[in-house]
Amino acid sequence: MDFRKPNPLGTLAVVFVLIGLWQTVHWLNGSALGSPAATARELWAMMGTASFWADAAQTGEALAFSLVIAIAGGVALGLVLGANRLAANVAEPILVNLYSLPKVTLYPLVLLIFGLGLAAKVAFGVMHGLIPILIFTMNGIRQIKPVYFRAAHAMHLSRRQIALRVVLPAVLPEVLSGVRLGFSLTLLGVLIGEMFASQKGLGHQLSNAMNLGNIDTIMAVALFLMLFALAGNTLLSALSRRLGAAAA
């Protein structure tokens, strides 16, 4: 994995291009999409209200629980399956096909089991984020060359030393990549869960705005979520570079 820092000028260029495209679409069809400036003003006004932060806190709580479960479960299951080559070869196509199924078909079952509330939102988040983390971790274990373990045994390393000096450096890049992808997908799952199974949260706020045709609110909440997701991925990327460089 490449642990070089991203080019800030390239990032700024991409941001300006996206804003330009957004403004162009607004000029072409202003009734369907608010301008960047108007959306920023609407978001600033919404952030001055207690109700917005109450919804954001609800979403944040569900996301935190979902991430903990998805990361812990995905890494643990990935390590167990990856350690057994036959189990990994059998499990991978099953997991990929399972994840490709339209999850909307499972929403009624989740609602029946967990009801309307935090538990259902967490379940939706875990459904989206766990399998990608599991697959990345499992593949990281599978890609460790057997010669590394033979060399470790030849040097009479203990299991703890093998785990820290062989397994961890080899698996860490894949695990961190899975966590970065899982973060975005878990956030998506929580938001969809709030649209279906909650009376609170930013997803519920989006659902209400869509029902009312309130374009300004839709765009403002979407902008906030986009900035939050970008900030989260930036922090995870920085953590990935630091831990990857330390383990290298």
N, C-alpha and C positions, 0 to 999 in steps of 0.2 A: 504493500500500500504506500502511496506517495503522501508524505507528511509535510510537504511544503505549504507555506502560508498562501492563501488566495490573494490574487492581485486586486487591490482595492479599486484601481482605476477601471479594471474590467467589470467589477461589480457595479460601480457607479454608471458605467456606460449602459449596462443591461437595464438598470433602474430607469435611466432617462429614456431609453428606447421604449420600455413598457409604458411609462407615463405618456410618451408621445402617441403611442398606439391607442391608449385609453382615451386621450383627448380627441384623437381623430375619429374614433367610433362615436364619441359623444356628439361631435359636430355633424356626423352623418345621420345619427338617429338619437337625438337628445332625449326623446320621451322614454326610451328604453334603458338609458344608462346615464347616470349623473356624471358631471365633470369631475376631474380629480380635485379641483379647488373646492367645489361645492360639497363633495364627499368628505374632505378633510374638515371643513367647517361643521358639517353635521356630526361627525365623529367627536370633534372637540366639544360640541354642545352636549352630546350624549354622555361624554366622560365626566361632565360636571354634575350629573344626576346620581343620586344614591341607588336608584333602581338598576341602572346599568351595571354598577359595580357589584350589586347583589347577585345579578344574573351571572356576571363574570366569575364571581366567587363560587357559585354553584357548579359552573362548568369546570373551573379549576380543580375543585374537590373531586369531581368524578374522574377527571383526567389523571390526577395524581394516583388515585386508587387503581385505575385501569393500568397505568404504566407500571406500577409496582408489581401487580399480578402478572401482566404480560411479560415483563422482563424476567422476573424470577421464574415463572413457569416455562417461558421459552428457552432460557439458558439451561435450566435444569434438565428439561426433556431433551434438548439438543445435545447436551453432554452425554446423557444416557444412551440415546439412539446412535449418536456418532461413534461411540466407543465400540459398538457392535456393527461391523460392516454389513452383515446380512440384514439386520434390523433397519439400518439406514437405507439400504437399497430398496427394501420393501416399503418403508414408510414414506420416502420422498415423493413418489408419484401419487400416493394416496393423499398426502398433505397438500400437494399442489392442486390436485383435482378438487379436494374439499374446499380449499380457499377460493377457487374459481367459481364455486357455486354462488348464485345470486343470494346474498344474505337477507334480502328483503323477505324471502320465503320463510325465514326462521323468526322474523319479528313477532308474529302472533304467538309462537311457542314461548319466546323469551318473555313477552308480556304476561302470558298465562302463568309462567313460573315465578317471575320476580315482581309482577305488578307495576304500577306507575310510581316511580321514585328513583332514588339513587342507585339501588341494586341493579335495576334494568339498564340504566345508563352505563354503569361499570361493565355489565355483561356485554353490551354492544361494543364498548371500547376494546375489551379483551378479545372479542371475536375477530376484530379487525387487526389487532396488533400482535397477537401471540404467535401465530403461525409463521409470519415472515422472520421474526426473531429466532424461532425454533429452527427454521430451515437454514438460516445463515450460520447459526452456532453449530448445527449438525455438519454442515459442509466444511466448516473450519476444522472440526475434529477429523473428518475424513481425509482432508488434504495434508495432514501431517505425515511425512514420509516415515515408513517403518524403520529406516536406517537411523533416524534420530533416537528412537527408543532403544535400538540395539547399542548405539554408542553410549547412551546414558547408563544402560545396564553394565556395559563394559567398564565404565568409570565408577561403578558401584554407587550410583546416586540413589538416594532414598526416594520414596514415593513423593514426599513433599518437595524435594529438590526437582524431581522430574516435572511435577505439576507447575512449579514456579519458573523453571528455567527452560522447559521444553514446550509443555502444553500451553501455558499462558501466552508467551510471545507469539506462538503460531496461531492461536485461536482469537486473540484479542482484536485484530483488525476486522475479522468477519463478524464478531459479536458487536463491535461498535457500529459497523455498517448496518447490521440488523436492527440495532436500537434506534439509529437515526431514521430508518424507514418506518420502524414500528411506532415511533413518536408521532409522525405525521398521520399514519393510518389510524392510530388509537384516537387521536384528536378528531379525525373524521368520524369514527365510530361513535364517540361520545356525542358529537353534534347531531348525528342522525338519530341517536337514541333520544336526545332531548326533543327532537322534532316529533317523534312518535310516542315517547313514553314519559313525558315530564310536563309539568306546569311552570317550570322555572328553567333558567339557563339561557345562554346565548342562542342555542339551537331553537329553543321555544320562541325566543324573540324573533329570530329569522322566520320561523313558521308563521307567526302572527303577522309580520310585515308582508309576507307573500300573500297571505289571505286577504289583506287589506289593500294590496297593490301599492304599498309604500316603498317606492324605489329608493328614496333617500336613506331610509333606515336599513334597507337590505344592503346597499352599497357601503354604508358606514360600518355596519357589523362585519361585513365581509372584509373590509380593509383592516379592521382591528384584528380579526382572526389571521389574516395573511401576515401582518406585522408580527403577531405573536408566534406564528409558525416559523417565520424567518429567523426571529430572535432565538427560538429554541434550537433550530438546526444549526445556527451559527455557534451557539454555546456547545452543542454536542460535537461539532466539527473541531472546535478548539480543544475540547477534552480528548477527542480522538487523536489529534496530533500530539498532544502532550503525553498521553498514556502510551501511544504507539512508539514515540521516540524513546520513552523511558524503558519500554520493554524490548526495544531493538538491541 
